[in-house]
Amino acid sequence: MADSFLFDVADSLLGKLASYAHEEVSKAWAVFGDLQGIKDTLTIVKYVLLDAENKKDQNHGLQEWLKQIQNIFYDAEDVLDEVQCQESRNQFVQASGSKRLKVKHFFSSPFFRLRISHRIKDVRDRLNKVVADRNLFGLERMDVNVSEESREMSYSHVDALDVIGRGTEKEEIIELLMKCGGEDGDKGLSVIPMVGIGGLGKTTLAKLVFNDKRMDEVFELKMWVCVSYDFDIRKIIIKIINSTSTHTPVLALARQENIDHFDTEQLVRRLREKLSDQKFLLVLDDIWNVNHSKWVELKDLIKVGALGSKVLVTTRSLSIASMMGTVPVYTLEGLSLVNCLSLFVKWAFKEGEEKKYPRLLEIGEDMVRKCRGIPLAARTLGSSLFSKFDLDKWELVRDSEIWNLRQNKDDILPVLKLSYDQMPSHLRHCFAYFSLFPKDYLFSCGEICNLWDVFGLLQSPNGSQKLENISRDYIDELHSRSFLQDFEDFGHTCVFKVHDLVHDLAVYVAKEGFVMLNSDTKNIPEHARHLSVVENESLGRTLFTDSKSVRSILFPIQGVGLDSETLLDSWISRYRYLRYLDLSDSSFEALPNSISKLDLLRVLILSGNTKIKILPGCICELQNLQVLSVRGCTELEALPKGLGKLINLRQLFITTKQFLLSHDEFKSMIHLQTLGFHYCENLKFFSIPAQQLTSLESLFVQSCGSLDSLPLYIFPKLQTLLILNCKLLNPWLNDESLITNSSSMKHLYLGDFPNALTLPHWIVGAANTLLSLVIKNLPNLTMLPEFLTTMTCLKRLHIVDCPQLSRLPTDIHRLVVLEDLSIDGCPELCRKCQPRVGEYWPVISHVKHVFIGEPKGEEN
């Protein structure tokens, strides 16, 4: 399937053009006709973009045509966003009552409207001209939908001698299949789901199991069905019936019955005849897409087998595996480096030939490390070098990305890109942003959420879902599709990494619009829109792109930052359409006043700058700003006056030397949802009236050593609370306001309180809402309160570094929805909770994910 990236951009533009707000504004500004013309032309060109993407590799002219279209689309987005920004400013001016602002607005608006009208007309003319050329390329209209293309249908045969390093996994799967019994009420039908990223060898492992002689002894009937993309009940029934004929010895020589013309009732009757009272093994290989009702329908049809019948499912989707399985999901991991190297050698050399080329073997080991345990990647690399013994050729492959190799249909790129192509369009668009971060980067949910949100990628299906929830849904779906690894869920947020080959895929699909700058970067492509800096050496040269439409600049690596105010001023002056500016770990002393020119800026992150002492007042003119972070700016004397002008702020993270924060700075922040105070050592208390910050849902207070009170009653909608290392603060006070206002709490994190002997009693107010409870470094905590077992919604309980805690509440088994329990740094309690042998294990063994640290003694 063609990439639908430009199709998605066109769709987004049409949405903006069709909005009521833009329609009203365009009529008022006398540009309605031009905008309507752009809309009409977009509608025409939108559906030929997919065909253009399909044909572009064979036509250089078509590639240039698409680049022109893309640039025009981005320019159109810029001008529409400018219109939206100006209208927001108009509304603020009208609401403010400020005479000075109204005068300034009066003189600036006519010029602005004239400039915008000229730009809109220019976009319309350019778009019309380029679209008129579409007929030169013979483009046809294509409807966008998820491609039903998939890899070829699998079959059950495999040569076991060709498989390397799956002996342990094979035995584990066979053990699961040979266990007696099954799901209660399902006549013994057990479903074992195997999940993993494309190229890991799920199908190969399933074949090894299927063809093992022990399976012939255990199961009277074996069936292999490759489902692939379309989970069509009728087609699957036909495949199962045909597979019974293939694998039943008595019928093996019989002519296969033609049942394609059977109606559904006839097919169901024949299926049940074949399976009835037979102990069978059914492999459903390569399942991509199935809803619960379809699966239940199929399962009900095949539950006629004898006790002990099994279904083995392979899929790339964790959600599908969890939904179908009756036992815990079997997650297939990558091969060891030794086994991966053996597989590479098998495909790169004739048998024994590798002994003649020790230097090539050394280079081959370096290449295999890139594969990160993916067998198909090792095979792809080995195949590309088969019987080629040129040292330079091997070094060239080693030093290049694997995607630069010529890829056959079953090589690693087509296999992984198939997973990408099967994603819905909103996920494909989001996926490209992973390319801005280096390999092995630890992502946080909030960080990637802000990046996606800035560029309008988070779309609520019903228009009312919160952005944070939408982004979490996206991340969960990417995780389900096996694109994410090392996934850890902390309730209000999560962290994860992407596999190296998945990162390479993101770079491949992002193309030149996304550029990660390092010391090897020679220039920035003309069409670059997103830049990230991952090495300080890359800043030694002044790098600019001819395009002035860069939309994001970020420094994602700790220790890599900007120290040149001159370069920053140059960037700001040149890239006036910046929406996202993350200058984390920079060390410049002053933010240039030119920052106020970035009218479209929505995210400004200055975290970790230990030299900046003051922020310019003009920063308060950035009325589109939604996220501002000065977290870890330990030398910052004070926040600028007028911060209340940032009426669209949703997130604010503060480090300051101030003793008191004026409530006037917060009274206009009616959209503020997240507020963080970090390392504010002088801050003594909040001076914020109760009627303000009524939208706040998350509050983080960390290392504020002078803070001695925390009036939670001023945050009536608070859902997430984190308090760490605030030595004067006593959250253990049984304040009535705390009890009253904990009734909406979902996530609570408490840590670094040396005097705490138990948990605060006011937590009981959140008994019906609390989802996550994390406590850490409470050295004198001796007991957990019994009311903890009344937390009927608690899903996550982490207890870390509480060395005096030695027992759990007696009714801990009542936490029936608990699915994540972690206990570490609690020597005696860890001993009692050891899997299978600890005295508490019977009451916690029902928990889905349990981590118990080593029961070591306390260190001196």
SVG drawing of the C-alpha trace seen along z (x, -y; Angstrom):
<svg xmlns="http://www.w3.org/2000/svg" viewBox="-28 -53 69 97">
<polyline fill="none" stroke="black" stroke-width="0.4" points="0.0,0.0 1.2,-3.5 2.1,-5.8 -0.9,-8.0 1.1,-10.7 0.1,-13.5 -3.4,-12.2 -3.6,-12.6 -2.3,-16.2 -4.9,-17.0 -7.5,-15.5 -6.4,-17.7 -6.4,-20.8 -9.9,-20.1 -11.0,-19.8 -9.6,-23.2 -11.1,-24.7 -14.5,-23.3 -14.6,-24.5 -17.2,-27.0 -14.5,-29.3 -12.5,-29.6 -15.6,-30.1 -16.8,-33.0 -13.3,-34.5 -12.8,-34.1 -16.0,-36.0 -15.1,-38.8 -11.6,-39.1 -12.9,-38.9 -10.9,-35.7 -13.8,-33.3 -13.6,-32.8 -9.9,-31.9 -10.2,-29.5 -13.2,-27.9 -11.1,-27.5 -8.3,-25.8 -10.9,-23.5 -12.3,-22.5 -8.9,-21.8 -7.9,-19.8 -10.9,-17.7 -10.0,-17.0 -6.3,-16.1 -6.8,-14.3 -7.7,-10.9 -5.0,-10.8 -2.3,-11.2 -2.4,-7.5 -1.9,-6.5 1.0,-9.1 2.7,-7.5 2.3,-4.1 4.0,-5.2 6.6,-7.7 9.5,-5.3 9.3,-4.7 8.9,-8.4 11.3,-11.1 9.0,-13.8 6.2,-12.5 8.5,-12.6 9.1,-16.3 5.4,-16.9 4.6,-15.3 7.3,-17.5 5.7,-20.6 2.3,-19.4 3.7,-18.8 5.3,-22.2 2.0,-23.9 0.1,-21.9 2.5,-23.0 2.3,-26.6 -1.5,-26.4 -1.3,-25.0 1.0,-27.8 -1.3,-30.5 -4.5,-28.9 -2.7,-28.6 -1.7,-32.2 -5.4,-33.2 -6.4,-31.1 -3.6,-32.7 -4.8,-36.2 -8.4,-35.4 -7.3,-34.1 -5.4,-37.4 -8.5,-39.4 -10.6,-37.6 -8.1,-38.2 -7.9,-41.9 -11.7,-42.3 -11.9,-40.5 -9.0,-42.3 -10.4,-45.8 -6.9,-47.2 -6.9,-50.4 -3.2,-50.1 -3.7,-46.6 -6.8,-47.7 -4.8,-50.6 -2.0,-48.2 -4.5,-45.8 -6.2,-48.5 -3.0,-49.5 -1.6,-46.0 -4.8,-44.2 -5.2,-45.9 -1.6,-45.1 -1.9,-41.6 -5.1,-41.0 -3.6,-42.3 -0.6,-40.1 -2.7,-37.0 -5.0,-37.6 -2.0,-37.8 -0.6,-34.6 -3.9,-32.7 -4.2,-33.8 -0.6,-32.7 -1.4,-29.2 -4.5,-28.9 -2.6,-29.9 0.3,-27.5 -2.0,-24.6 -4.1,-25.1 -1.0,-25.2 0.5,-22.0 -2.8,-20.1 -3.3,-20.9 -0.2,-18.8 -1.7,-15.6 -3.0,-14.4 0.6,-14.3 1.3,-11.4 -1.9,-9.4 -3.0,-9.4 -6.2,-7.6 -8.5,-8.1 -8.0,-5.7 -10.1,-5.4 -8.1,-5.3 -8.6,-2.3 -6.4,0.0 -4.6,2.3 -5.6,5.9 -2.3,6.8 -0.4,9.3 2.4,11.7 1.8,14.9 -0.3,17.6 1.8,19.7 2.0,23.5 2.8,26.0 6.0,27.6 9.4,26.6 12.9,28.0 13.9,28.2 17.6,28.1 17.1,24.6 16.0,23.3 18.5,22.0 18.1,21.2 14.5,21.9 14.8,25.2 13.8,23.8 10.9,21.9 9.7,25.0 9.7,27.0 7.8,24.4 5.1,24.2 4.8,28.0 4.5,28.1 1.6,25.7 -0.1,27.7 0.3,31.0 -1.2,29.8 -4.6,31.3 -7.7,29.2 -8.8,25.9 -10.9,22.9 -13.8,23.5 -17.0,24.0 -15.3,24.4 -15.2,28.2 -11.4,28.2 -10.6,25.8 -7.4,23.9 -6.1,21.1 -2.4,20.4 -1.5,17.0 2.1,16.3 2.9,12.6 5.9,10.7 7.1,8.2 7.3,9.1 10.4,11.1 10.9,12.8 9.9,16.2 6.5,16.8 5.3,18.9 8.6,20.8 8.3,21.7 4.6,22.7 5.7,25.0 8.4,26.7 5.8,27.4 3.1,28.5 5.5,31.0 6.9,32.5 6.1,36.2 4.7,35.7 1.9,33.7 0.8,36.6 0.7,38.8 -1.3,36.3 -3.8,35.0 -6.0,37.1 -6.4,34.2 -4.0,31.3 -5.0,28.3 -3.0,25.4 -4.9,22.3 -3.2,19.0 -5.7,16.3 -3.7,13.2 -5.5,9.8 -9.1,10.7 -10.8,12.6 -13.6,13.8 -15.6,16.6 -16.7,18.3 -13.2,18.4 -11.7,19.7 -14.3,22.5 -13.5,23.6 -9.8,23.6 -10.3,25.6 -12.4,28.2 -9.8,28.5 -7.0,28.7 -8.7,31.7 -8.6,33.6 -4.9,32.7 -3.8,33.8 -6.1,36.8 -4.2,40.0 -7.4,41.8 -8.4,38.9 -4.9,37.9 -5.2,39.7 -8.8,38.7 -9.8,36.1 -10.4,32.8 -14.1,31.9 -15.2,28.8 -17.1,26.9 -16.8,23.3 -20.4,23.3 -21.8,24.4 -24.0,22.0 -23.1,21.0 -25.4,23.6 -23.9,26.4 -20.3,25.3 -21.1,25.1 -22.6,28.6 -19.6,30.0 -17.1,28.3 -18.8,29.7 -18.9,33.2 -15.1,33.0 -14.2,31.8 -16.9,33.6 -15.3,35.6 -11.8,35.3 -9.0,34.1 -7.5,31.6 -4.7,29.0 -5.6,26.0 -3.0,23.4 -4.4,20.0 -1.3,18.3 -0.7,14.6 -3.9,13.0 -4.0,9.3 -7.5,8.1 -10.4,9.7 -13.1,8.3 -14.3,10.1 -17.7,11.1 -16.2,12.7 -13.7,14.7 -16.5,15.8 -18.5,16.9 -15.7,19.0 -14.8,20.4 -18.3,21.5 -18.3,23.4 -15.2,25.4 -15.9,26.2 -17.2,29.6 -13.8,31.2 -12.7,33.7 -11.4,32.6 -7.8,31.3 -8.2,29.7 -5.9,26.8 -5.7,23.7 -2.3,22.1 -2.5,18.5 0.3,16.3 -0.1,12.6 1.8,9.3 -0.9,7.8 -0.8,8.0 -4.4,6.9 -5.5,9.7 -3.4,12.2 -4.9,11.1 -8.4,11.2 -8.1,14.7 -6.0,16.4 -7.2,18.6 -3.7,18.7 -1.1,15.9 0.3,14.5 3.5,16.2 5.8,13.3 8.5,14.4 11.8,12.7 14.7,12.2 17.6,14.7 20.8,14.4 23.7,12.8 25.4,16.2 22.4,17.8 21.7,14.7 25.3,14.8 25.0,18.5 21.9,17.7 23.7,14.9 26.6,17.2 24.2,19.9 22.8,17.4 26.0,15.5 28.3,18.5 28.2,22.0 28.7,24.6 32.2,24.3 33.2,21.5 33.2,18.9 36.4,20.4 38.3,19.0 37.2,15.4 37.9,14.5 37.9,10.8 34.5,11.0 33.2,12.9 34.3,10.0 32.5,7.5 29.5,9.8 29.3,9.9 29.1,6.1 26.3,6.2 24.4,8.8 24.3,6.5 22.1,4.3 19.5,7.1 18.8,7.0 17.8,10.7 15.4,10.5 16.0,13.7 14.6,12.3 17.0,9.3 20.0,11.6 18.7,13.6 18.2,10.5 21.8,9.3 23.3,12.7 21.4,13.2 22.5,9.8 26.2,10.9 26.0,14.5 29.2,15.5 30.5,11.9 33.9,11.8 34.9,8.2 36.0,6.6 34.9,3.1 31.4,4.4 31.0,5.9 32.2,2.7 29.8,0.6 26.9,2.8 28.0,2.7 28.2,-1.1 24.9,-1.7 21.3,-1.3 19.8,2.0 17.0,0.3 19.6,-0.8 20.0,2.9 18.0,4.1 14.9,5.8 13.2,8.9 9.6,9.5 10.1,11.6 13.1,9.6 12.9,7.6 11.8,4.2 8.7,5.5 7.8,7.6 8.0,4.7 6.6,2.1 3.6,4.4 2.9,3.8 3.2,0.1 0.9,0.2 -1.7,2.0 -1.9,-0.8 -4.7,-3.3 -3.6,-6.6 -3.5,-8.5 -1.0,-6.1 1.2,-6.1 1.4,-9.9 2.4,-9.7 4.9,-6.9 7.2,-9.1 8.0,-11.3 10.0,-8.5 12.6,-9.2 13.6,-12.4 14.9,-10.5 18.1,-8.4 18.0,-4.6 17.5,-3.2 15.8,-6.5 13.5,-6.2 10.2,-7.8 7.7,-9.2 4.0,-9.3 3.7,-13.0 6.7,-14.0 5.4,-12.2 1.9,-13.3 2.9,-17.0 4.7,-16.5 1.7,-14.8 -0.8,-17.3 1.1,-20.3 0.7,-19.1 -2.9,-18.2 -2.4,-14.4 -4.6,-13.6 -8.1,-13.3 -11.0,-12.5 -13.5,-10.1 -16.4,-11.8 -14.9,-15.3 -14.9,-15.1 -12.0,-12.8 -9.1,-14.4 -5.8,-14.7 -3.9,-12.7 -6.3,-9.8 -6.2,-9.9 -2.4,-9.8 -2.4,-7.0 -4.8,-5.0 -2.3,-5.6 0.6,-4.4 -1.3,-1.4 -2.2,-0.5 1.4,-0.9 2.5,1.3 -0.2,3.9 1.2,4.0 4.6,4.9 6.3,1.6 7.2,0.7 9.4,2.6 10.6,2.2 7.1,0.8 6.5,-0.3 3.2,-1.6 3.1,-4.0 -0.5,-4.9 -0.6,-8.6 2.3,-8.1 4.3,-5.3 7.8,-4.9 9.0,-2.7 11.6,-2.3 11.3,-1.3 13.2,1.6 16.3,0.5 14.8,1.9 11.5,0.2 13.4,-3.1 15.0,-2.4 11.5,-1.9 10.4,-5.3 13.4,-7.0 12.5,-5.2 8.9,-6.4 9.6,-9.9 11.9,-10.7 13.5,-14.1 10.9,-16.0 12.3,-14.7 16.1,-15.2 18.2,-14.2 21.3,-16.3 24.6,-14.7 28.3,-15.3 27.8,-13.5 25.1,-15.9 26.4,-17.8 23.2,-19.8 19.6,-20.0 17.2,-19.1 15.1,-21.8 11.9,-20.1 12.8,-19.5 10.1,-20.5 11.3,-18.8 14.8,-19.0 16.4,-17.3 20.0,-17.8 21.6,-14.7 25.3,-15.7 26.8,-19.0 29.4,-18.6 26.7,-19.2 26.2,-22.8 29.8,-23.6 28.6,-24.5 25.8,-26.8 23.2,-24.6 20.2,-26.0 17.6,-24.6 16.5,-26.7 13.0,-26.2 11.8,-28.7 9.0,-26.5 10.7,-24.4 8.1,-23.5 10.0,-21.9 13.4,-21.9 14.3,-19.7 17.3,-18.5 16.3,-15.0 19.6,-13.8 20.6,-14.7 23.9,-16.7 23.3,-17.9 22.1,-21.5 22.4,-24.9 24.9,-27.4 24.8,-30.0 22.2,-32.8 23.3,-34.1 22.4,-30.8 19.1,-30.6 18.2,-34.2 19.1,-33.2 16.8,-30.1 13.9,-32.1 14.3,-34.9 14.4,-32.4 11.9,-29.8 9.0,-31.9 6.5,-29.1 8.0,-27.0 5.3,-25.3 7.6,-23.1 10.8,-24.3 12.5,-22.0 15.8,-23.5 16.4,-21.0 19.8,-20.9 20.9,-24.2 23.2,-26.6 22.6,-30.0 22.2,-32.8 19.3,-34.7 16.3,-34.0 16.3,-36.5 13.4,-38.9 12.9,-37.7 11.0,-34.7 7.9,-36.9 7.8,-36.7 6.9,-33.0 3.2,-33.6 2.4,-29.9 4.6,-28.5 2.7,-26.0 5.4,-24.2 8.5,-25.9 10.8,-23.7 13.8,-25.2 14.3,-22.3 17.7,-21.7 19.2,-25.1 21.4,-25.9 22.6,-29.3 19.5,-31.2 18.5,-33.7 15.6,-35.6 12.9,-35.2 12.0,-38.2 8.6,-39.6 7.8,-39.3 7.4,-35.6 4.0,-36.4 2.9,-37.5 2.9,-33.9 -0.8,-33.5 -0.8,-30.2 1.6,-28.6 0.1,-25.4 3.2,-23.9 5.9,-25.9 8.6,-24.2 11.4,-25.8 11.9,-22.6 15.5,-22.4 16.4,-26.0 17.9,-26.3 19.3,-29.8 16.0,-31.3 15.3,-34.2 11.6,-34.6 8.8,-34.0 8.1,-37.0 5.2,-39.2 2.2,-38.9 2.4,-35.1 -1.4,-35.2 -1.6,-36.3 -0.8,-32.7 -4.5,-31.9 -4.1,-28.7 -1.5,-27.0 -2.3,-23.4 0.9,-22.4 3.3,-24.5 6.5,-23.2 8.3,-25.6 11.7,-25.9 12.2,-29.3 14.0,-31.0 10.8,-32.9 9.3,-32.6 5.8,-33.2 3.9,-32.9 1.2,-35.6 -2.3,-34.3 -2.7,-37.0 -0.4,-35.0 -2.8,-32.0 -6.3,-33.6 -6.5,-33.6 -5.1,-30.0 -8.5,-28.5 -7.2,-25.6 -4.3,-24.6 -4.4,-20.9 -0.9,-20.0 1.2,-22.0 4.6,-21.1 6.9,-22.6 10.4,-21.2 13.4,-22.2 11.7,-25.4 13.8,-25.4 12.6,-28.8 8.9,-28.3 7.0,-28.4 3.3,-28.1 0.7,-28.7 -1.2,-31.9 -3.9,-30.7 -7.6,-31.3 -9.9,-28.3 -11.9,-29.5 -8.8,-29.4 -7.2,-26.3 -10.5,-24.5 -9.3,-22.6 -6.1,-21.3 -5.9,-17.5 -2.2,-16.7 0.0,-18.3 3.7,-17.4 5.7,-18.7 9.3,-17.6 12.2,-18.8 10.6,-21.9 12.4,-21.9 10.7,-25.0 7.1,-24.1 5.2,-23.5 1.6,-23.4 -0.3,-22.0 -4.0,-23.1 -5.4,-20.4 -8.9,-21.8 -8.1,-24.5 -7.8,-21.7 -11.3,-20.1 -10.6,-18.0 -7.2,-16.7 -6.6,-13.2 -2.8,-12.8 -0.7,-13.8 3.0,-13.3 4.9,-14.5 8.6,-13.7 11.4,-14.9 9.6,-17.8 11.0,-17.6 8.8,-20.2 5.6,-19.1 3.4,-16.7 0.8,-15.0 0.1,-12.7 -2.0,-15.5 -5.6,-14.4 -6.9,-17.6 -10.6,-17.4 -10.0,-19.3 -7.6,-16.5 -10.2,-13.8 -12.9,-15.7 -10.9,-16.4 -9.3,-13.0 -12.5,-11.6 -11.4,-12.1 -7.9,-10.9 -6.7,-8.2 -2.9,-8.2 -0.9,-8.9 2.9,-8.9 4.5,-9.6 8.2,-9.4 11.2,-10.4 9.4,-10.9 11.7,-9.6 9.2,-10.0 6.2,-8.2 5.1,-5.2 2.1,-4.3 0.1,-5.8 -2.0,-9.0 -5.5,-8.2 -7.0,-10.7 -6.3,-8.3 -9.3,-6.4 -11.4,-9.1 -10.1,-7.8 -11.1,-4.2 -13.5,-4.0 -11.3,-5.9 -7.6,-5.2 -6.0,-3.3 -2.3,-3.6 -0.4,-3.9 3.4,-4.2 5.3,-4.7 9.1,-4.9 11.9,-5.6 9.8,-5.5 12.6,-4.1 10.4,-3.9 7.2,-2.6 6.3,0.4 2.8,1.3 0.3,0.8 -3.2,-0.2 -6.0,2.3 -8.1,-0.2 -5.8,0.4 -7.8,3.5 -10.9,1.5 -9.4,-0.1 -11.7,1.7 -10.3,0.1 -6.6,0.3 -4.7,1.7 -1.1,0.8 0.7,1.0 4.5,0.3 6.4,0.4 10.0,-0.6 12.8,-1.1 10.7,-0.6 13.1,1.6 11.1,1.8 7.9,3.0 7.6,6.7 3.9,7.6 0.9,7.1 -2.6,6.4 -4.5,9.5 -7.1,9.1 -4.7,8.2 -6.4,10.9 -9.5,8.7 -7.7,6.4 -9.1,8.5 -8.5,6.0 -4.8,5.5 -2.7,6.3 0.7,4.8 2.4,5.4 6.1,4.4 7.9,4.8 11.6,3.9 14.0,2.7 11.9,4.3 14.1,7.3 11.7,9.2 8.6,8.5 10.4,9.5 11.3,12.8 7.7,13.5 6.4,12.7 8.8,14.9 7.0,16.7 5.7,20.2 7.7,20.4 6.8,17.2 4.0,17.3 2.2,14.4 2.5,15.9 -0.9,17.6 -2.7,14.3 -0.8,12.3 -0.4,15.0 -3.6,13.9 -1.9,10.6 -1.0,10.5 2.4,8.8 4.3,9.3 7.9,8.1 9.5,9.1 13.1,7.9 15.8,10.1 15.3,10.5 18.7,9.3 19.7,7.9 20.0,4.2 23.3,2.7 25.5,1.1"/>
</svg>
